[in-house]
Amino acid sequence: MTPQPSWVEHFDLINVIAGSLFMAIIWFMIRTLQSIDKNQKELFERMHTMERDFYQLRGEHTAQHGTNRRQGD
């Protein structure tokens, strides 16, 4: 009866599997970070548009009603 091979004899295969898993994890991390970056870029563009619109409306309001008038007065 021959002895069963141990995991040490398959060290090359274990290296390939571990390396593949590591690369898969890195790939998912990169995709996630790229997605976050894209979403943040879109979010800040929307915020900039809202800010510009807000200040335009505020300026129009000030031009029509003056600077000292408060809501409720």
C-alpha positions as CSV (number, residue, x, y, z in Angstrom):
1,M,0.0,0.0,0.0
2,T,1.4,3.4,-1.0
3,P,1.1,6.4,1.3
4,Q,-1.3,9.1,0.4
5,P,0.3,12.3,-0.9
6,S,0.2,15.2,1.6
7,W,-0.8,18.8,0.8
8,V,2.9,19.7,0.8
9,E,3.4,17.7,-2.4
10,H,0.8,19.9,-4.1
11,F,2.4,23.2,-3.0
12,D,2.4,24.6,-6.6
13,L,-1.3,24.0,-7.0
14,I,-2.0,25.6,-3.6
15,N,0.1,28.6,-4.7
16,V,-1.9,29.0,-7.9
17,I,-5.2,28.7,-6.0
18,A,-4.2,31.2,-3.3
19,G,-2.8,33.6,-5.9
20,S,-6.0,33.4,-8.0
21,L,-8.2,34.1,-4.9
22,F,-6.0,37.0,-4.0
23,M,-6.2,38.5,-7.5
24,A,-10.0,38.0,-7.5
25,I,-10.3,39.9,-4.2
26,I,-8.1,42.7,-5.5
27,W,-10.1,42.9,-8.8
28,F,-13.4,43.3,-6.8
29,M,-11.8,45.9,-4.6
30,I,-10.6,47.9,-7.6
31,R,-14.1,47.7,-9.2
32,T,-15.7,48.9,-5.9
33,L,-13.3,51.8,-5.5
34,Q,-13.9,52.9,-9.2
35,S,-17.7,52.7,-8.6
36,I,-17.4,54.8,-5.5
37,D,-15.3,57.4,-7.3
38,K,-17.8,57.6,-10.2
39,N,-20.7,58.0,-7.8
40,Q,-18.9,60.7,-5.8
41,K,-18.1,62.6,-9.0
42,E,-21.8,62.5,-10.0
43,L,-22.9,63.5,-6.5
44,F,-20.6,66.5,-6.4
45,E,-21.7,67.6,-9.9
46,R,-25.3,67.4,-8.8
47,M,-24.5,69.4,-5.6
48,H,-22.7,72.0,-7.6
49,T,-25.7,72.4,-9.9
50,M,-28.1,72.7,-6.9
51,E,-25.8,75.2,-5.3
52,R,-25.6,77.3,-8.5
53,D,-29.4,77.2,-8.9
54,F,-29.9,78.1,-5.2
55,Y,-27.7,81.1,-5.3
56,Q,-29.4,82.2,-8.6
57,L,-32.8,82.0,-7.0
58,R,-31.5,83.7,-3.8
59,G,-30.2,86.5,-6.0
60,E,-33.5,86.9,-7.8
61,H,-35.3,86.9,-4.5
62,T,-33.0,89.6,-3.1
63,A,-33.4,91.7,-6.2
64,Q,-37.2,91.5,-6.0
65,H,-37.6,91.8,-2.2
66,G,-34.5,93.6,-0.9
67,T,-31.9,92.3,1.5
68,N,-33.5,93.2,4.9
69,R,-36.8,91.5,4.4
70,R,-37.2,88.2,6.3
71,Q,-39.8,85.5,5.8
72,G,-42.7,86.2,8.1
73,D,-42.1,90.0,8.4
